[in-house]
Amino acid sequence: MKEAAEKEFLSILEQHICIIVKIVNVYSRNAQDKKELMSDVVFELWKSYPKFRGEAQLSTWIYRLTLNIALKTKRKKDANKLLLVEELVTFDTNVFVDSSDTDSSIHLLYKCIEELNPMDKAIILLYLEDKSNEEISEITGFSRTNASTRLIRIREQLKTCMIKNEYDGIE
């Protein structure tokens, strides 16, 4: 019985690994942090999987759990106020971009996303994954109206950032 549960979990993990990898890459600044966060997420998913009630889509549950773990980890690091030189390196924006894609506007978009606060990063990441406002609210715990309003503001921030950076790049 346990072996069947392990196989089922590994299959689910394999199907949804992209969700986890994207979130881990957004909230981790170096390879060691990525490894640790990935390990924490997989462990928590494994531990929580038997409690999954199917009230939401599996992908929604995985997003929510992964985001919560990433945000909790970030809060712990922020509370420690310990800055390591490696943490000053920005996250790899190429994670989201096909390596054959050389469109500088996509790279600029992710540079601007990098400047957002953690929850806004989560919301825009979900939006870029084509999640509906309903799914975004379910994953983040915000009301649908609040999630929609935040998304509008985030998109405006990104638009402003991109215009500013394109203009700065011309000079």
N, C-alpha and C positions, 0 to 999 in steps of 0.2 A: 504494500500500500504506500509506504513512504517513498519507494523508488518511483512509483507512478506520479506522485505529487512532485518529486524533484524533476522528472522529465517534463511535466506540464509547466512547472515554473520556468525551467530553462528555455522551453519553447516560447513562452510569453516574453521572457527577457530578450530573447533573440529577435522577436518581432518588434519590440518597442525600444531597443537599445539606442536608436537615434535620438529619441526624446531625452533619454538620460544623458547621453554624451553632449548634446547641445546645452543643456542646463548646466552640467558640470563645467563645461568650457567657459560659459559666461560667468560663473561665480567663482572660478578658481584662477589664480594668477600664475601659478607655476606647476611644473610636472608633478611634484610631490603632493601639492594640494589637490590636484586633479585625481591622482591615485587614491588618496585618502577619502575624498568626497565620493568617488565612484564606489569604493569599497563600502562606505557607510550607507550609500543609497541601496546598493544591492542587498546588503545585510538587512536593512529595514524593510525593503520590499519582501524579502524572504520571510522575515519575522511576521509581517503584517498580512501576507497573502492569505493565510487561512481565515482571516477576519474579513476579507473582501466579500461584501454582500451582493455585489452586482447591481446596486442601486444607480450607479453611474457607469459610463463606458470604462472599460479597462484602461484605455489610454488616458482618460481624464483622471482616474485614480492614480496612475503612475506619474502624470504631470504634477498633480497636487502633492503627492508624497515627496517626490524629488525636489520640487520647489521649496517645500517646507523644510526639508533637511538642509538644502543649500542656504536658505535664509537663516536658519538656526545656527549653522556653522559660521556664516558671515557675522552674525551678531556676537557670537562668542569671540571671534577674532577681534572685532571692533572693541569689545569690552576689555580685552587684554591690552589694547593700545600698543601692541608690539608690532613695529614695522620692520619687515625684513627687506633687504635690498631687492630680492627676487620678487617681492609682492608689488614693487613699483613698476614692474613690467606690465604692460597692458595685455588683456587677453587676446588670443590669436583670432583676428577677424576672418581669417581664411577658413575657419572651421565651417562657416555657413556658405561659403562661396565655392563653386566648382573651380578647381584649379585651372581649368582651361578658360575660365571667364576672366577677362582683363578689364571689365567695365569699372572704371574708377568710381563711378557714382555708388556702386554697391559697396565698395570698400569704404567710401566716405560715410555711407549710411551706418555701417557697423562701427565706425569710429565714433559717430555721434551717439549711437546706442550705448557705447562704452561709458559715456558721460552721465547716463541716467542713474537714478537711485535704484537699488536692488528690486523693489517691487515694480517700478515702471519698466525695468528690463524684462521682468517676468511677463508683464502684460503685453509688451510689444513682441516678445518672443512667441507668445501664444498666438497673437494676431498674425505674425509672419508665417505661422504654421497653419494658417487658414482656419483657426478655431473661431467659432461663432461667439457673439457677445455672451450668449447663454453659457457656453462652455467655459469662457474666460471667467465669468462670474462664479461658476461652480468650482473651478480650480483654485481661484485666488481667494474665494470667500467673500468677495465684495458683492453688493447687490448688482443686479444687471444694469441699473441706471448709473450707479457709481462707476462700474467697470467701463461702460460706454463713454461717460464723461471723461474719465481718466485717459482713455484711449484717444479721444479727440485732442486733449491737451498734450499728450505725449507726441502724437503725430505733428502737432503744431511746433513743439519743441524741436523735433527732428528736422522739420522743414526749415526752421530758423537756423539751426546749427549747420545744415547742409548749405544753405544760401551763404551764410557767413564764411564757411570754410572754402566754398568754391570761389567766393570773392577774394578771400585772403590768398588763395592759391594763384590767382591771376597776377597779383602784384609782384 
